[in-house]
Amino acid sequence: MLETVALLLVLSSAFLHAAWNALLKRHPNPEVGVVSVIAVSMVGGGLWTLGMRGQAFPTAQGFAWALGAGACESIYLASLSRALKQAPLGLTYTVSRGGAMLLVWPVSVLWLGEAVSVWMVCGVVLLGLGLLVMNLSRPAGPAASGVAWAALAAVCIAGYHLSYKLSLGQGSQPPALFATGLLVALPVLVVERVRKLGWATLKREVVMSPGLVIIAGIVCTLSFALLLSALGSSGAGVVLTLRNTSITFALALAALQGERLGRRQLTGAALVAVGAVLLGVPG
């Protein structure tokens, strides 16, 4: 069971993660804004590493998992920004985070040997049911494409969460892990954006809304710093699961931005949020 300090770290991380996604949604072009936000976060990660003690990556395997996390993050960030551009924040966030948990749970049990409890099974059932309910009425137009991008983001979220977990298990330092992941993700993201939007568009729009970008970048950095700090002292499966209570925070922030989900989507989102919490209940 999580200690009080670790629990506070995880819940704070969950709120901040939802907050930087909500800020990115407000950017005039989220597909370009994500590049600016991650650039600010990379600077924050570099500053974090200055206070690091000990060897960054004691094993080559830990470093390899850090590179894998960066590769997953680059695809996640690209797909997330497209999803936010085409679909509402509440729907995008619930599909991406809830879907990730459905992927992380069986891998953690079958590959990493985590114990199965009645609470975990109930949580998985509620997660799956919630996602099904949310998508019974298939969104039309751009929103449908946004949901597809959110589903891809879910796969990548699962990938970098598991990579974080495996790298930390090799004794990797959280600041080095975070900074390395962004050092891999940002160049890949820039190349992908140049290919899709063109260098002129990226160069022109990357400096838009500087205040929003800086705040979002700082919030993003704090979110990951709190997450990795909690992972360093607590069970990874529980921490990564409880962090997905950010779904509830994201829905609240979406409502504050004027988004209105239908009754079916609200019911599905509630089921996903409860399922995520149950997955973190100790057996």
C-alpha positions as CSV (number, residue, x, y, z in Angstrom):
1,M,0.0,0.0,0.0
2,L,1.2,3.5,-0.8
3,E,2.6,5.6,2.0
4,T,1.0,9.0,2.5
5,V,3.8,11.0,0.9
6,A,3.9,8.8,-2.1
7,L,0.1,9.0,-2.5
8,L,0.3,12.8,-2.4
9,L,3.1,12.8,-5.0
10,V,1.0,10.5,-7.3
11,L,-2.2,12.5,-7.0
12,S,-0.3,15.8,-7.5
13,S,1.3,14.3,-10.6
14,A,-2.1,13.2,-11.9
15,F,-3.6,16.7,-11.5
16,L,-0.5,18.4,-13.2
17,H,-0.6,15.9,-16.0
18,A,-4.2,16.7,-16.8
19,A,-3.4,20.4,-16.4
20,W,-0.6,20.5,-19.0
21,N,-2.8,18.5,-21.5
22,A,-5.6,21.1,-20.9
23,L,-3.2,23.9,-21.5
24,L,-2.0,22.3,-24.7
25,K,-5.6,22.0,-25.8
26,R,-5.8,25.8,-25.6
27,H,-2.9,26.4,-27.9
28,P,-3.9,27.8,-31.3
29,N,-2.2,24.8,-32.9
30,P,-1.6,21.9,-30.5
31,E,0.4,20.0,-33.1
32,V,3.0,22.8,-33.0
33,G,2.5,23.7,-29.4
34,V,3.5,20.3,-28.2
35,V,7.0,20.9,-29.6
36,S,7.4,24.1,-27.7
37,V,6.0,22.6,-24.5
38,I,8.4,19.6,-24.6
39,A,11.3,21.9,-25.4
40,V,10.6,23.8,-22.2
41,S,10.2,20.5,-20.3
42,M,13.6,19.4,-21.6
43,V,15.2,22.5,-20.2
44,G,13.5,21.7,-16.9
45,G,14.7,18.1,-17.0
46,G,18.2,19.3,-17.6
47,L,18.0,21.6,-14.5
48,W,16.7,18.6,-12.5
49,T,19.7,16.5,-13.4
50,L,22.0,19.1,-11.9
51,G,20.9,18.0,-8.5
52,M,21.3,14.3,-9.3
53,R,23.5,12.1,-7.1
54,G,25.1,8.8,-8.1
55,Q,25.4,7.1,-11.5
56,A,22.7,8.0,-14.0
57,F,22.3,4.5,-15.5
58,P,24.1,1.7,-13.5
59,T,23.3,-0.8,-16.3
60,A,23.2,-0.8,-20.1
61,Q,19.8,-2.4,-19.9
62,G,18.5,0.5,-17.8
63,F,19.8,3.0,-20.4
64,A,18.2,0.9,-23.2
65,W,14.8,1.1,-21.5
66,A,15.2,4.9,-21.1
67,L,15.8,5.1,-24.9
68,G,12.7,2.9,-25.4
69,A,10.7,5.3,-23.2
70,G,11.8,8.2,-25.3
71,A,10.8,6.5,-28.5
72,C,7.3,5.8,-27.1
73,E,7.0,9.3,-25.8
74,S,7.7,10.8,-29.3
75,I,4.9,8.8,-30.9
76,Y,2.6,9.5,-27.9
77,L,3.2,13.3,-28.1
78,A,2.6,13.4,-31.8
79,S,-0.6,11.4,-31.6
80,L,-1.8,13.2,-28.5
81,S,-1.5,16.6,-30.1
82,R,-3.4,15.4,-33.2
83,A,-6.1,13.9,-31.0
84,L,-6.5,17.2,-29.0
85,K,-6.8,19.2,-32.2
86,Q,-9.6,17.0,-33.5
87,A,-11.5,15.8,-30.5
88,P,-12.7,17.2,-27.1
89,L,-10.2,17.1,-24.2
90,G,-12.5,14.9,-22.0
91,L,-12.9,12.2,-24.7
92,T,-9.3,12.3,-25.8
93,Y,-7.9,12.0,-22.3
94,T,-10.2,9.3,-21.1
95,V,-9.6,7.1,-24.2
96,S,-5.8,7.5,-24.1
97,R,-5.3,7.1,-20.3
98,G,-8.0,4.4,-19.8
99,G,-6.8,2.5,-22.9
100,A,-3.3,2.5,-21.6
101,M,-4.3,0.9,-18.3
102,L,-6.0,-1.9,-20.2
103,L,-2.7,-2.6,-21.9
104,V,-0.4,-2.1,-18.9
105,W,-2.4,-4.4,-16.6
106,P,-2.1,-7.8,-18.4
107,V,1.6,-7.1,-19.3
108,S,2.4,-6.3,-15.6
109,V,0.7,-9.5,-14.6
110,L,1.9,-11.9,-17.3
111,W,5.4,-10.6,-17.9
112,L,6.4,-8.8,-14.7
113,G,4.8,-11.1,-12.3
114,E,2.5,-8.6,-10.4
115,A,-0.1,-10.2,-8.2
116,V,-3.8,-10.4,-9.3
117,S,-6.5,-9.4,-6.9
118,V,-10.3,-9.2,-7.0
119,W,-10.0,-5.4,-7.0
120,M,-7.7,-5.4,-10.1
121,V,-10.1,-7.7,-12.0
122,C,-13.0,-5.4,-11.1
123,G,-11.0,-2.4,-12.2
124,V,-10.2,-3.9,-15.6
125,V,-13.8,-4.8,-16.2
126,L,-15.0,-1.3,-15.3
127,L,-12.3,0.2,-17.5
128,G,-13.2,-1.8,-20.5
129,L,-16.9,-1.2,-19.9
130,G,-16.4,2.5,-19.6
131,L,-14.4,2.8,-22.8
132,L,-17.1,0.7,-24.6
133,V,-19.9,2.9,-23.3
134,M,-18.1,6.1,-24.3
135,N,-17.7,4.8,-27.9
136,L,-21.1,3.2,-28.4
137,S,-22.1,6.4,-30.1
138,R,-19.2,6.7,-32.6
139,P,-18.2,10.4,-33.0
140,A,-18.4,11.7,-36.5
141,G,-16.1,13.9,-38.6
142,P,-12.8,15.0,-37.1
143,A,-13.7,13.7,-33.7
144,A,-13.7,10.2,-35.0
145,S,-10.1,10.6,-36.2
146,G,-9.2,12.2,-32.9
147,V,-10.4,9.1,-31.0
148,A,-8.2,6.9,-33.3
149,W,-5.2,9.1,-32.5
150,A,-6.1,8.9,-28.8
151,A,-6.1,5.1,-29.1
152,L,-2.6,5.2,-30.6
153,A,-1.6,7.5,-27.7
154,A,-2.9,4.8,-25.3
155,V,-0.5,2.2,-26.8
156,C,2.4,4.6,-26.4
157,I,1.5,5.6,-22.9
158,A,1.6,1.9,-21.9
159,G,4.9,1.6,-23.6
160,Y,6.7,4.4,-21.9
161,H,5.2,3.5,-18.5
162,L,6.5,0.0,-18.7
163,S,9.8,1.3,-20.0
164,Y,10.1,3.7,-17.0
165,K,9.2,0.8,-14.7
166,L,11.9,-1.5,-16.1
167,S,14.5,1.2,-16.3
168,L,14.0,2.2,-12.6
169,G,14.2,-1.5,-11.7
170,Q,17.7,-1.4,-13.1
171,G,18.6,1.4,-10.7
172,S,18.3,4.3,-13.1
173,Q,18.1,7.8,-11.7
174,P,14.7,9.5,-12.2
175,P,16.2,12.8,-13.5
176,A,18.4,11.1,-16.0
177,L,15.5,8.9,-17.1
178,F,13.3,11.9,-17.7
179,A,15.9,13.9,-19.5
180,T,17.0,11.0,-21.7
181,G,13.4,10.3,-22.7
182,L,12.9,13.9,-23.8
183,L,16.2,14.0,-25.6
184,V,15.1,11.1,-27.7
185,A,11.5,12.3,-28.1
186,L,12.0,16.0,-29.0
187,P,14.1,15.5,-32.2
188,V,11.9,12.8,-33.5
189,L,8.8,15.0,-32.8
190,V,10.4,18.0,-34.6
191,V,11.3,15.9,-37.7
192,E,7.8,14.5,-37.8
193,R,6.2,17.9,-37.5
194,V,8.5,19.4,-40.2
195,R,7.5,16.5,-42.5
196,K,3.8,17.0,-41.9
197,L,3.5,20.8,-41.5
198,G,6.6,22.1,-43.2
199,W,9.6,24.0,-41.7
200,A,8.1,27.5,-42.4
201,T,4.8,26.7,-40.5
202,L,6.7,25.1,-37.6
203,K,9.1,28.0,-37.3
204,R,6.3,30.6,-37.4
205,E,3.9,28.9,-35.0
206,V,6.4,27.4,-32.5
207,V,6.7,30.9,-30.8
208,M,3.0,31.4,-30.5
209,S,1.4,31.8,-27.0
210,P,4.8,31.9,-25.2
211,G,3.3,32.4,-21.8
212,L,1.0,29.4,-22.2
213,V,3.8,27.3,-23.5
214,I,6.2,28.1,-20.6
215,I,3.6,27.4,-18.0
216,A,2.6,24.2,-19.7
217,G,6.2,23.1,-20.0
218,I,6.9,23.8,-16.3
219,V,3.7,21.9,-15.3
220,C,4.7,19.0,-17.5
221,T,8.1,18.8,-15.9
222,L,6.7,18.9,-12.4
223,S,4.2,16.2,-13.3
224,F,6.9,13.7,-14.5
225,A,9.2,14.7,-11.7
226,L,6.6,13.8,-9.0
227,L,5.7,10.6,-10.9
228,L,9.3,9.3,-11.1
229,S,10.0,10.4,-7.5
230,A,7.0,8.3,-6.3
231,L,8.1,5.4,-8.5
232,G,11.5,5.5,-6.9
233,S,10.1,4.7,-3.5
234,S,6.9,2.7,-4.1
235,G,5.5,-0.1,-6.2
236,A,5.4,0.9,-9.8
237,G,2.2,-0.9,-10.7
238,V,0.2,0.9,-8.1
239,V,1.8,4.3,-8.8
240,L,1.2,4.1,-12.5
241,T,-2.3,3.0,-12.0
242,L,-3.3,5.7,-9.5
243,R,-1.8,8.3,-11.7
244,N,-4.6,7.7,-14.1
245,T,-7.0,9.3,-11.7
246,S,-5.9,12.3,-13.8
247,I,-8.9,11.3,-16.0
248,T,-11.2,12.8,-13.4
249,F,-9.1,16.0,-13.2
250,A,-9.1,16.2,-17.0
251,L,-12.9,16.0,-17.2
252,A,-13.2,18.8,-14.6
253,L,-10.7,21.0,-16.5
254,A,-12.6,20.2,-19.8
255,A,-15.8,21.4,-18.2
256,L,-14.1,24.6,-17.1
257,Q,-13.1,25.1,-20.7
258,G,-16.7,24.9,-21.8
259,E,-16.7,21.3,-23.1
260,R,-20.0,19.4,-22.5
261,L,-19.9,15.6,-22.6
262,G,-23.2,13.7,-23.2
263,R,-24.7,11.4,-20.6
264,R,-23.2,8.3,-22.2
265,Q,-19.8,9.8,-22.3
266,L,-19.9,11.0,-18.7
267,T,-21.1,7.6,-17.6
268,G,-18.3,5.9,-19.5
269,A,-15.7,8.4,-18.1
270,A,-16.9,7.8,-14.6
271,L,-16.5,4.0,-15.0
272,V,-13.0,4.4,-16.4
273,A,-12.0,6.6,-13.4
274,V,-13.4,4.2,-10.9
275,G,-11.8,1.3,-12.7
276,A,-8.4,3.1,-12.6
277,V,-8.7,3.6,-8.8
278,L,-9.7,-0.1,-8.2
279,L,-6.7,-1.2,-10.1
280,G,-4.5,0.5,-7.5
281,V,-6.2,-1.0,-4.5
282,P,-3.9,-3.6,-2.8
283,G,-5.0,-7.2,-2.8
